[in-house]
């Protein structure tokens, strides 16, 4: 936004704020008309081009009826992440590269108002007493908010945007995230109700991959999804129940945890349970759900590799339950059939890096059997080249045979 347009916006914003404060019951149409009249009046005094007038009207409307400057950033489909470090420092990730945005909030108060608007829309609370919260936008985009005094330099909000286009396996193949062979392999495993756990780092694409894998679930099954913040976009399953955790109220009571929801889901006659992401002792509940006859469950977690993810799951369980390490490992090995690790490479591309089978316990350790592994073959103009190679065959094929899957996995 040009300097003279920004100055005009600030001037009109002050005027309109007083008007709207005194007339709180104005409709969206009335507000839009009033903004248009003030912009036209301003243009008659200070020349504004047609584009500048349109931009000014839209920005003012966003300020009073939407999410202020966030609205335009959210509408830009090339932006994948928005990082707000205080009202006057906003960074965006665009095409895998970080940039500082030219726009910023007019004041810390305005940023706080937008935060409360977002958090309140999904029945969450954030304030000085509860300064950290996870929330979501209506399109499923993930929000994390940290307020002072925890955030030292003003309110911090991070937005992980979701693409408006649903990911499909064909799109992942076109992006070279996965090969056709590996895609067909995973399709057969989901159909045959193998328990699959997806691991990866922040922004690697775990949730997107989980959405894609869920497309392989037969449409006649009953699916229960459990998430901290609802962001899964499962398509083609009519009998689906979506559950979301709830934070404690200001008195520290009435929280609904993931563990509670997993236990509740077991009483809802699920064919499959999909757990968005496990971060704590709920890992044990997820494992138990896989061991109680609900095969075909899917879940995700943060890890640097499939093997490290298995260690993290063990640690999560140990933090919540006093159990022998060997017993925990036996439970994990019995529950999880397949580990899929997805990563983000140095060029910003996302790739399936590893698919392995969990085949049991040996000498007290969880044993994995590699099935696919990504191998780099070079780099051209900053783009990493490589292939996801088949390096092993499935050992435990019993579920595959029981499912009646006809096609060969060879």
C-alpha positions in Angstrom: 0.0 0.0 0.0 1.3 3.4 -1.0 2.2 5.9 1.8 -0.6 8.4 0.9 -3.2 5.6 0.7 -2.1 4.3 4.1 -2.3 7.8 5.6 -5.8 8.2 4.2 -6.8 4.8 5.5 -5.6 5.7 9.0 -7.6 9.0 8.8 -10.8 7.3 7.6 -10.4 4.5 10.1 -10.5 6.9 13.0 -13.6 8.7 11.7 -15.5 5.5 10.9 -14.6 3.9 14.2 -16.4 6.6 16.0 -19.4 6.3 13.7 -19.6 2.5 14.0 -19.2 2.7 17.8 -22.2 4.9 18.1 -24.2 2.7 15.6 -23.4 -0.8 16.6 -26.4 -2.4 14.9 -25.4 -1.5 11.3 -25.7 -4.3 8.8 -22.7 -5.3 6.6 -24.4 -3.6 3.6 -24.8 -0.3 5.5 -21.2 -0.4 6.7 -20.0 -1.1 3.2 -22.1 1.8 1.8 -20.8 4.2 4.5 -17.2 3.2 3.8 -17.7 3.7 0.0 -19.2 7.2 0.6 -16.2 8.3 2.8 -13.7 6.9 0.3 -15.4 8.8 -2.6 -15.4 12.0 -0.5 -11.7 11.5 0.3 -10.9 10.9 -3.4 -12.5 14.2 -4.3 -10.1 16.0 -2.0 -7.0 13.9 -2.5 -6.7 12.2 -5.9 -6.9 8.4 -5.8 -6.7 6.1 -8.7 -9.5 3.5 -9.2 -7.3 0.7 -7.9 -6.3 2.8 -4.9 -10.0 3.5 -4.1 -10.9 -0.2 -4.4 -7.9 -1.2 -2.2 -8.9 1.5 0.4 -12.5 0.3 0.5 -11.5 -3.3 0.9 -9.0 -2.6 3.6 -11.4 -0.5 5.6 -14.1 -3.2 5.3 -11.6 -5.8 6.4 -10.8 -3.7 9.4 -14.3 -3.4 10.6 -16.0 -6.6 9.5 -13.2 -9.1 8.8 -9.8 -9.7 10.2 -8.1 -6.4 9.3 -4.9 -6.8 7.3 -5.0 -10.6 7.8 -7.8 -10.9 5.4 -5.7 -10.0 2.3 -2.9 -12.3 3.5 -5.3 -15.2 4.1 -6.8 -14.7 0.6 -3.4 -14.9 -1.1 -3.1 -18.5 -2.0 0.7 -18.4 -2.5 1.1 -17.6 1.2 1.4 -20.7 3.3 2.3 -19.3 6.7 1.7 -16.0 8.5 3.9 -15.1 11.6 2.9 -12.1 13.6 5.5 -11.0 16.1 3.7 -8.0 17.7 1.4 -5.7 15.9 4.1 -4.1 13.7 6.2 -7.1 12.6 4.5 -9.6 10.3 6.4 -12.2 8.3 5.0 -14.5 5.6 6.1 -17.7 3.9 5.6 -17.5 0.2 6.7 -20.3 -2.1 8.8 -21.7 0.7 10.7 -18.4 1.4 10.2 -16.1 4.3 9.5 -12.4 3.7 8.6 -9.5 6.0 5.1 -8.2 5.0 4.7 -4.5 4.2 1.5 -4.2 6.1 1.0 -4.3 9.9 -1.7 -3.7 12.5 -2.4 -0.1 13.5 -1.9 -0.9 17.2 -1.4 -3.7 19.7 -5.0 -3.2 20.7 -6.3 -3.9 17.2 -4.2 -7.1 17.0 -5.6 -8.2 20.3 -9.2 -7.6 19.0 -8.5 -9.8 16.0 -7.0 -12.5 18.2 -10.1 -12.5 20.4 -12.4 -12.6 17.4 -10.6 -15.7 16.0 -10.3 -17.5 19.3 -13.9 -16.7 20.3 -15.2 -18.1 17.1 -14.1 -21.6 18.1 -15.0 -21.3 21.7 -11.5 -20.9 23.1 -10.2 -18.5 25.7 -6.9 -16.6 25.7 -5.9 -13.9 28.2 -3.2 -13.1 30.7 -4.3 -16.0 32.9 -4.4 -18.4 29.9 -1.8 -16.8 27.6 -1.3 -19.7 25.2 -4.0 -21.3 23.0 -4.4 -23.3 19.8 -7.4 -22.4 17.6 -8.4 -22.6 13.9 -10.1 -20.6 11.2 -13.3 -21.7 9.6 -11.3 -23.2 6.7 -9.3 -25.3 9.1 -6.2 -23.2 9.0 -4.2 -23.8 12.3 -3.7 -20.9 14.7 -1.3 -20.6 17.7 -1.5 -17.6 20.0 0.9 -16.5 22.7 0.1 -13.4 24.7 2.1 -11.3 27.1 3.5 -11.7 29.7 4.7 -15.0 28.1 5.4 -13.2 24.8 7.8 -10.4 25.8 7.4 -8.1 22.8 3.7 -8.2 22.2 1.1 -10.8 21.1 2.4 -13.5 18.8 0.1 -15.3 16.4 1.2 -18.0 13.9 -1.2 -19.1 11.2 -0.6 -22.3 9.2 -2.8 -21.9 6.2 -4.7 -24.7 4.5 -4.9 -24.9 0.8 -8.4 -24.3 -0.5 -7.8 -27.2 -3.0 -8.2 -30.6 -1.4 -5.0 -32.7 -1.7 -5.4 -36.0 -3.6 -3.0 -38.8 -4.2 -2.7 -37.7 -7.8 -1.7 -34.2 -6.8 1.0 -35.6 -4.4 2.3 -37.8 -7.3 2.4 -34.8 -9.6 4.4 -32.8 -7.0 6.8 -35.8 -6.7 6.0 -36.1 -3.0 5.3 -39.8 -3.6 5.7 -42.3 -6.4 2.8 -44.2 -8.1 4.1 -47.5 -6.7 4.3 -46.2 -3.1 0.9 -44.5 -3.5 -0.7 -47.8 -4.6 1.0 -49.6 -1.8 -0.4 -47.2 0.9 -3.8 -47.4 -0.7 -3.8 -51.2 -0.3 -2.7 -50.9 3.4 -5.4 -48.4 4.3 -8.0 -50.5 2.6 -6.8 -53.6 4.5 -6.9 -51.8 7.9 -3.3 -51.6 8.7 -2.6 -49.2 11.6 -0.6 -46.4 10.1 1.4 -43.7 11.9 2.7 -40.6 10.0 5.7 -38.8 11.3 7.5 -35.6 10.2 8.7 -32.2 11.3 6.8 -28.9 11.5 5.3 -28.0 8.1 6.3 -31.3 6.6 2.8 -32.1 5.4 1.7 -34.7 7.9 -2.0 -33.5 8.1 -2.2 -33.2 4.3 -0.9 -36.7 3.9 -3.3 -38.0 6.6 -6.2 -36.4 4.6 -5.0 -38.1 1.4 -4.7 -41.5 3.2 -8.2 -41.1 4.6 -9.5 -41.0 1.0 -8.7 -44.7 0.7 -11.1 -45.6 3.5 -14.2 -47.4 2.2 -17.2 -45.1 2.2 -19.4 -47.5 4.1 -17.3 -47.4 7.3 -17.9 -45.3 10.4 -15.0 -43.0 11.2 -14.3 -41.0 14.4 -11.7 -38.2 14.2 -10.1 -36.7 17.3 -8.0 -33.5 17.2 -6.7 -30.7 19.4 -7.8 -28.2 16.8 -10.1 -29.6 14.0 -8.1 -29.4 10.7 -8.6 -32.7 9.0 -10.6 -32.4 5.8 -11.8 -35.9 5.2 -13.9 -36.4 2.1 -16.2 -39.1 0.9 -17.1 -40.6 4.3 -20.8 -39.9 5.1 -20.7 -41.7 8.5 -18.1 -39.5 10.2 -18.0 -38.0 13.7 -15.5 -35.1 14.4 -14.4 -34.5 18.0 -12.3 -31.7 19.2 -10.6 -31.1 22.6 -11.6 -28.3 24.9 -9.3 -26.2 27.1 -10.0 -25.6 30.7 -12.1 -22.6 31.6 -10.7 -19.6 33.6 -11.1 -21.6 36.8 -8.9 -24.3 35.4 -11.9 -26.8 35.1 -14.0 -28.6 32.6 -11.2 -29.4 30.2 -11.9 -32.2 27.6 -8.6 -33.8 26.8 -7.6 -36.0 23.9 -7.4 -39.0 26.2 -11.1 -38.4 27.2 -12.1 -38.2 23.6 -10.3 -41.4 22.6 -12.0 -43.2 25.4 -15.3 -41.7 24.4 -14.8 -42.7 20.8 -14.4 -46.3 21.8 -18.1 -46.2 22.9 -19.3 -44.8 19.6 -19.0 -47.9 17.5 -16.2 -46.8 15.3 -14.8 -48.8 12.4 -11.7 -46.6 12.5 -10.3 -43.9 14.8 -8.2 -41.1 13.3 -6.2 -39.1 15.9 -4.9 -35.8 14.4 -1.7 -35.6 16.3 -0.4 -37.0 19.6 1.9 -34.9 21.8 1.6 -36.3 25.3 0.2 -39.2 27.3 -2.7 -39.5 24.9 -0.3 -41.7 22.9 -1.1 -44.5 25.3 -4.8 -44.1 24.6 -4.2 -44.1 20.9 -2.2 -47.3 21.2 -4.9 -48.9 23.3 -7.6 -48.0 20.7 -5.5 -49.7 18.0 -5.3 -52.8 20.3 -9.0 -53.0 21.0 -10.2 -54.3 17.7 -10.2 -50.9 15.8 -7.8 -51.7 13.1 -7.2 -49.2 10.3 -6.5 -46.3 12.7 -4.4 -43.4 11.6 -2.4 -40.8 13.5 0.5 -38.4 13.3 3.3 -37.0 15.4 6.4 -34.9 15.3 9.6 -36.8 14.7 12.8 -36.6 12.7 12.5 -40.2 11.3 10.3 -43.2 11.8 12.7 -44.7 14.3 12.9 -41.5 16.3 9.1 -41.2 16.3 8.8 -44.6 17.9 11.2 -43.5 20.6 9.1 -40.3 21.1 5.9 -42.4 21.5 7.7 -44.4 24.1 8.7 -41.2 26.0 5.2 -39.8 25.8 3.7 -42.9 27.4 6.4 -42.9 30.1 5.6 -39.3 31.0 2.0 -40.3 31.8 2.1 -43.9 32.9 4.4 -45.9 35.2 5.1 -48.9 33.1 8.2 -51.0 32.4 9.9 -49.8 29.2 9.7 -53.3 27.6 5.9 -53.4 28.2 5.5 -50.0 26.5 7.6 -51.1 23.5 5.6 -54.3 23.2 2.4 -52.3 23.2 3.7 -49.9 20.5 5.0 -52.8 18.3 1.7 -54.6 18.6 -0.4 -51.5 17.8 1.4 -49.9 14.9 1.8 -51.7 11.7 3.3 -49.1 9.3 5.4 -45.9 9.9 5.3 -43.3 7.1 7.9 -40.5 7.5 7.4 -37.3 5.4 10.0 -34.5 5.4 10.6 -31.0 4.0 13.9 -30.9 2.1 16.3 -27.9 1.9 14.6 -26.6 -1.3 11.2 -26.4 0.5 9.7 -29.5 -1.3 7.9 -32.2 0.7 8.7 -35.8 0.1 7.8 -39.2 1.6 11.3 -40.1 2.9 10.6 -43.5 4.4 7.9 -46.2 4.7 8.7 -49.0 7.1 6.9 -51.9 8.7 6.9 -52.5 12.5 7.5 -56.2 12.8 7.9 -56.8 16.6 10.4 -56.8 19.4 13.9 -58.3 19.4 16.3 -58.1 22.3 13.9 -55.6 24.0 14.0 -53.2 21.0 11.3 -52.4 18.5 12.3 -53.8 15.1 11.3 -52.1 11.8 11.6 -53.4 8.3 12.2 -50.8 5.6 9.9 -50.9 2.6 10.5 -47.6 0.7 13.3 -45.1 1.2 14.0 -41.8 -0.6 17.4 -41.5 -2.3 18.8 -38.2 -3.5 20.2 -38.3 -7.0 21.4 -34.8 -7.4 20.4 -31.1 -7.4 19.4 -28.9 -10.4 19.0 -25.2 -10.1 18.4 -25.5 -6.3 15.8 -28.3 -6.7 16.6 -31.6 -4.9 16.2 -34.6 -7.2 15.7 -38.1 -6.1 13.4 -41.1 -6.0 11.4 -43.1 -3.4 12.8 -46.6 -4.0 11.2 -49.9 -3.1 13.8 -51.7 -0.9 11.7 -54.4 0.8 8.5 -56.4 0.7 5.7 -56.5 3.3 6.3 -59.2 5.9 2.9 -59.3 7.7 0.4 -59.8 4.9 -2.4 -61.4 7.0 -4.6 -58.2 7.1 -4.1 -57.8 3.4 -5.3 -61.4 2.7 -8.3 -61.0 5.1 -9.4 -57.8 3.4 -9.8 -59.5 0.1 -7.5 -57.1 -1.6 -7.0 -58.6 -5.1 -4.1 -56.6 -6.6 -0.5 -57.7 -6.2 1.9 -55.8 -4.0 4.9 -57.1 -5.8 
